[in-house]
């Protein structure tokens, strides 16, 4: 089952790169904004997937710190945007108010093809230009469900030898491709389904509400998989399974843009407290990510 969307766990800030108990134990840095001048930017958020039309390309603007934010004020609905394929043919993108995103349903994204996004938008009376290029991964990626450990496990279930079992996804790699990501979403997440006898968190119902997104979404990735064809495994860590019930996992084979933003979008503070931007491949007056990925979906269940 191909996924035509990027899970929330792979977006701007909904999944953890570390368990929550580690994050809560870390110190917080302070950003000194003295003398910092706001610079308006086009914010790009889009991922192409082969075999599908171009859709869900979100074009927004950044705002000064402390400014009010709503969909009407940040979405660049009047922007002019296009996708150009490797043959040099440009396809205009049309704004869809129902999804707050830009699309072109005529294009079918191809494996191994290169696409360039160009955006022109007016922000505060000034014309901004941004562009980015992605090369879609080649075909060959496949989930090997017969070799995966999915279906149902009790929370931190053990085998006959006393070893803790975990859900595991086995997949066929793409030649010369080294990055794969797994997002996890708890579909039945609620204060009533939270595992209060939890190995990692001593939480009550209010804590579950306060940290809901961090508890309900998570991810794992392989950054240096063997470059040749073959099989690899990715584990669903138990600190990403904090609720009883159904889970959805989406495995991605992402391009360089997808990979670089994915692995750096939350690692923006060094141990000494200094902050820096995530790695982005949007040029001109733009920030964000325009990438491509292959994706497939699995489901599993944590029983009481």
C-alpha positions as CSV (number, residue, x, y, z in Angstrom):
1,X,0.0,0.0,0.0
2,X,1.7,3.2,-1.1
3,X,1.5,6.2,1.0
4,X,0.6,9.5,-0.7
5,X,1.4,11.7,2.2
6,X,4.2,12.3,4.6
7,X,3.3,11.3,8.2
8,X,3.2,14.0,10.8
9,X,6.2,12.3,12.5
10,X,8.3,13.4,9.5
11,X,7.2,17.0,9.5
12,X,8.4,20.0,11.2
13,X,8.3,19.0,14.9
14,X,6.0,16.2,15.9
15,X,8.3,13.3,16.3
16,X,11.3,12.8,18.6
17,X,14.8,11.9,17.6
18,X,15.3,10.9,21.3
19,X,13.0,9.3,23.9
20,X,11.0,11.9,25.7
21,X,12.6,11.0,29.0
22,X,16.0,12.0,27.6
23,X,14.6,15.3,26.1
24,X,13.0,16.2,29.4
25,X,16.3,15.8,31.1
26,X,18.2,18.1,28.8
27,X,18.9,21.8,29.5
28,X,17.3,24.5,27.4
29,X,19.3,27.1,25.7
30,X,18.4,30.8,25.4
31,X,18.4,32.6,22.1
32,X,19.6,36.2,22.2
33,X,17.6,38.2,19.6
34,X,19.2,41.5,20.4
35,X,19.9,43.2,17.0
36,X,18.3,40.4,15.0
37,X,16.4,41.7,12.0
38,X,13.4,39.8,10.6
39,X,13.9,38.7,6.9
40,X,10.8,37.5,5.1
41,X,11.1,34.2,3.3
42,X,9.1,31.8,1.2
43,X,8.5,28.6,3.2
44,X,8.4,25.4,1.0
45,X,7.0,22.1,2.2
46,X,6.6,19.5,-0.5
47,X,7.5,15.9,-1.3
48,X,7.1,14.2,-4.7
49,X,6.3,10.5,-4.9
50,X,6.6,8.4,-8.0
51,X,3.5,7.2,-9.7
52,X,1.4,10.0,-8.3
53,X,0.6,13.5,-9.5
54,X,2.1,16.6,-8.0
55,X,0.0,17.6,-5.0
56,X,0.2,18.9,-1.5
57,X,3.0,21.4,-2.2
58,X,2.6,23.9,0.6
59,X,3.9,27.5,0.1
60,X,3.9,29.8,3.1
61,X,5.7,32.7,4.5
62,X,7.6,33.1,7.7
63,X,6.5,35.7,10.3
64,X,8.3,37.8,12.9
65,X,8.7,36.3,16.3
66,X,5.6,37.1,18.4
67,X,3.3,37.8,15.4
68,X,-0.1,36.2,15.2
69,X,-0.3,33.2,12.9
70,X,-3.3,31.8,11.0
71,X,-3.8,30.0,7.7
72,X,-5.0,33.1,5.9
73,X,-1.9,35.2,6.9
74,X,0.8,32.6,6.2
75,X,-0.3,30.7,3.2
76,X,0.9,32.3,-0.1
77,X,-2.3,31.5,-2.0
78,X,-1.4,34.1,-4.7
79,X,2.0,32.7,-5.4
80,X,3.1,31.7,-8.9
81,X,4.7,28.2,-8.9
82,X,5.7,25.6,-11.4
83,X,7.4,22.2,-11.7
84,X,9.9,21.7,-14.5
85,X,10.8,18.1,-15.5
86,X,14.2,16.9,-16.8
87,X,13.1,17.5,-20.4
88,X,12.6,21.2,-19.7
89,X,8.8,21.2,-19.8
90,X,7.3,23.5,-17.1
91,X,3.9,22.7,-15.5
92,X,2.1,25.4,-13.6
93,X,0.8,24.6,-10.1
94,X,-2.7,25.6,-9.1
95,X,-3.7,26.6,-5.6
96,X,-6.3,24.4,-4.0
97,X,-8.1,26.2,-1.1
98,X,-9.5,23.0,0.3
99,X,-6.0,21.7,1.1
100,X,-4.1,25.0,1.4
101,X,-1.6,23.6,-1.1
102,X,-0.5,23.8,-4.7
103,X,-1.0,20.9,-7.2
104,X,-0.8,19.8,-10.8
105,X,-2.8,16.6,-11.4
106,X,-1.5,16.2,-15.0
107,X,2.1,15.4,-14.1
108,X,2.9,11.8,-13.0
109,X,6.1,11.7,-11.0
110,X,8.6,9.2,-12.5
111,X,11.2,7.1,-10.8
112,X,14.8,8.4,-11.1
113,X,13.6,11.7,-12.7
114,X,14.7,15.2,-11.7
115,X,12.2,18.0,-11.0
116,X,12.7,21.7,-10.2
117,X,10.2,23.8,-8.3
118,X,10.1,27.5,-9.0
119,X,8.1,30.0,-6.8
120,X,7.5,33.7,-7.1
121,X,5.5,35.4,-4.4
122,X,4.9,38.8,-3.0
123,X,5.5,39.3,0.7
124,X,5.0,42.6,2.4
125,X,5.1,44.3,-1.1
126,X,8.4,42.8,-2.1
127,X,8.7,40.1,-4.8
128,X,10.5,36.9,-3.6
129,X,11.9,34.1,-5.7
130,X,12.8,30.6,-4.5
131,X,13.7,27.4,-6.2
132,X,14.7,23.8,-5.4
133,X,15.6,20.6,-7.3
134,X,15.0,17.0,-6.4
135,X,15.9,13.7,-8.0
136,X,13.3,10.9,-7.3
137,X,14.9,7.6,-6.0
138,X,14.9,4.7,-8.4
139,X,12.5,1.8,-8.3
140,X,13.2,-1.4,-6.4
141,X,12.2,-0.5,-2.8
142,X,9.8,-3.1,-1.3
143,X,8.6,-4.2,2.1
144,X,9.1,-7.9,2.8
145,X,6.1,-8.6,5.1
146,X,6.8,-12.3,5.4
147,X,10.2,-11.5,7.0
148,X,8.9,-8.7,9.2
149,X,7.6,-9.0,12.7
150,X,4.3,-7.2,12.7
151,X,0.7,-8.2,13.6
152,X,0.3,-8.2,17.4
153,X,2.6,-8.0,20.4
154,X,1.8,-7.3,24.1
155,X,3.6,-4.3,25.5
156,X,7.3,-5.3,25.8
157,X,6.5,-8.9,25.2
158,X,9.3,-11.4,25.9
159,X,10.2,-14.6,24.0
160,X,10.9,-18.0,25.7
161,X,14.4,-16.9,26.5
162,X,13.3,-13.8,28.3
163,X,14.4,-11.4,25.5
164,X,12.1,-8.4,24.8
165,X,10.5,-8.6,21.4
166,X,9.9,-5.6,19.2
167,X,8.0,-4.9,16.0
168,X,10.4,-5.0,13.0
169,X,10.0,-4.1,9.3
170,X,12.2,-5.8,6.7
171,X,12.6,-4.3,3.3
172,X,14.5,-4.6,0.0
173,X,16.9,-1.8,-0.5
174,X,17.5,0.3,-3.6
175,X,21.0,0.0,-5.2
176,X,23.2,3.0,-4.3
177,X,20.6,4.4,-1.8
178,X,21.6,4.6,1.9
179,X,18.8,6.4,3.7
180,X,15.5,4.9,4.9
181,X,13.1,6.3,7.5
182,X,10.2,4.8,9.4
183,X,7.5,6.9,10.9
184,X,5.1,5.5,13.6
185,X,1.6,6.8,14.5
186,X,-0.6,5.5,17.3
187,X,-4.1,5.4,15.7
188,X,-5.9,4.8,19.0
189,X,-4.0,7.3,21.1
190,X,-5.9,8.7,24.0
191,X,-5.6,9.1,27.8
192,X,-7.7,5.9,28.2
193,X,-5.3,3.8,26.0
194,X,-2.0,5.2,27.3
195,X,0.2,2.6,28.9
196,X,0.5,4.0,32.4
197,X,2.7,1.0,33.5
198,X,5.3,2.4,31.1
199,X,9.0,1.5,31.1
200,X,10.1,5.0,30.2
201,X,7.6,7.6,31.6
202,X,5.9,8.0,34.9
203,X,3.0,10.0,33.5
204,X,-0.6,10.8,34.6
205,X,-3.5,11.7,32.3
206,X,-2.5,15.4,32.2
207,X,1.0,14.5,31.2
208,X,-0.4,12.5,28.3
209,X,-2.4,15.5,27.2
210,X,0.6,17.9,27.6
211,X,3.0,15.7,25.6
212,X,0.4,14.0,23.4
213,X,2.1,14.5,20.0
214,X,5.5,13.5,21.3
215,X,4.0,10.3,22.7
216,X,1.7,9.4,19.7
217,X,4.2,9.9,16.9
218,X,7.8,8.7,16.5
219,X,10.4,7.7,14.0
220,X,13.5,5.8,13.3
221,X,15.9,5.8,10.4
222,X,18.9,4.1,8.7
223,X,21.4,6.6,7.4
224,X,24.2,4.4,6.2
225,X,22.6,1.3,4.8
226,X,24.8,-0.9,2.6
227,X,24.7,0.7,-0.8
228,X,24.1,-2.4,-2.8
229,X,20.9,-4.4,-3.2
230,X,19.8,-6.6,-0.3
231,X,17.6,-6.6,2.8
232,X,17.6,-4.4,5.8
233,X,15.6,-4.2,9.0
234,X,14.2,-1.3,11.0
235,X,12.9,-1.7,14.6
236,X,10.0,0.0,16.2
237,X,11.4,1.0,19.6
238,X,9.1,0.5,22.5
239,X,9.4,4.2,23.5
240,X,7.5,4.9,20.3
241,X,4.7,2.6,21.3
242,X,3.1,4.3,24.3
243,X,-0.5,3.4,23.7
244,X,-2.5,0.1,23.4
245,X,-4.2,-0.4,20.1
246,X,-3.5,0.0,16.4
247,X,-0.4,1.6,14.8
248,X,0.5,2.7,11.3
249,X,4.1,2.6,10.2
250,X,5.3,4.2,6.9
251,X,8.7,3.3,5.6
252,X,10.4,5.9,3.3
253,X,13.3,5.8,0.9
254,X,14.1,9.5,0.6
255,X,16.3,11.6,-1.6
256,X,19.1,13.8,-0.4
257,X,16.8,16.8,0.3
258,X,14.4,14.6,2.3
259,X,17.2,12.9,4.2
260,X,19.1,16.1,5.1
261,X,16.1,17.9,6.4
262,X,14.7,14.8,8.2
263,X,17.8,14.2,10.2
264,X,18.5,17.8,11.1
265,X,15.1,19.4,11.6
266,X,15.1,18.8,15.3
267,X,18.8,18.8,16.0
268,X,19.1,22.6,15.9
269,X,20.7,23.1,19.3
270,X,24.3,22.1,20.1
271,X,25.3,20.9,23.5
272,X,26.7,24.3,24.4
273,X,23.3,25.9,23.8
274,X,24.0,27.5,20.4
275,X,21.3,27.2,17.8
276,X,21.5,26.7,14.0
277,X,19.2,26.0,11.1
278,X,18.4,22.6,9.8
279,X,19.9,21.6,6.5
280,X,17.7,22.9,3.7
281,X,18.2,22.8,-0.1
282,X,15.9,25.6,-1.1
283,X,17.7,28.4,-2.9
284,X,17.0,32.2,-3.3
285,X,14.5,33.7,-0.9
286,X,13.3,30.4,0.4
287,X,13.6,28.0,3.3
288,X,12.0,24.6,4.0
289,X,12.2,21.3,2.1
290,X,11.4,20.2,-1.5
291,X,12.3,16.5,-1.8
292,X,11.1,13.1,-3.0
293,X,10.6,9.7,-1.6
294,X,9.3,6.2,-2.1
295,X,6.9,5.0,0.6
296,X,4.9,2.0,1.8
297,X,2.7,1.3,4.8
298,X,2.4,-1.4,7.5
299,X,0.1,-1.8,10.4
300,X,0.6,-3.5,13.8
301,X,-1.2,-3.8,17.2
302,X,-0.1,-3.5,20.8
303,X,-2.4,-5.6,23.0
304,X,-3.1,-5.3,26.7
